[in-house]
């Protein structure tokens, strides 16, 4: 039986605490830089899809840690211990963010990401060897992912650890909704008819997964889209509900829970901003190297032409 749960934690609550517009500028500037060049765009998505490939695993781990914490979350209106336990109710809300992976004949999201990356490689005319070179994960990204795994997991029967991890999870979903929408906005709307958007319109590739056909851009818009929403918005609502349920069913005060939730939210914000700043730096370096190579090639060609002219005369 479910009781009325006060909606204390809301999206508006976090919008008052964080400057989302500033956070989004970091994301948008990175995507805009990447969208200018096929190789940079491939690099961007290689890093971004790799980062997100751990999502369902760590979400499931957090849900498991919560469900293993028997009698930590209890209905205060119940006097019978076994009937009061509400840990699984909270865990189910968290797990909802990973439950749509492969459910009802839908493909796992990683398969959609892999297909998008394949098409991006084709767009950039990359060989298999070049794609594998991009797949060599830099140390900074390994460090970021290690931090995600640690902060997402939560420790069973440790209320502070679990609530921090739930705050971390909510930040992941809430910011993820904005990330995918910005990616869709920059690549398909700001650059409509140009670059990768033009390539997709001309080629109209699809792939068959679990008996259904999907376009390359499906991985992005299944999560969120410009002037719309997707799975991330729904997952964010579930994560918020899980926190509000925790507020009702845990022994900690509202003030203490607020502190722990914000600690977890802060940690993800820091990692998200680092992720996009690092990708920006890599794309900028790649662009500069390409420009230098192009300039050196022009210089070499000019020198060769001069030598040829000298031999003629």
Secondary structure, 3 states (H helix, E strand, C coil): CCCCCCCCCCHHHHHHHCCHHHHHHHHHHHHHHHHCCHHHHHHHHHHHHHHHCCHHHHHHHHHHHHHCCCCCCECCCCCCHHHHECHHHHHHHHHHHHHCCCHHHCCCHHHHHHHHHHHHHHHCCCCHHHHHHHCCCCHHHHHHHHHHHHHHHCCCCCHHHHHHHHHHHHHHHHHHHHHHHHHHHHHHHHCCCCHHHHHHHHHCCEEEECCEEEECCHHHHCCCCCCCCCHHHHHHHHHHHHHHHHHHHCCCCHHHHHHHHHHHHHHHHHHHHHHHHHHHHHHHHHHHHHHHHHHHHHHHHHHHHHHHHHHHC
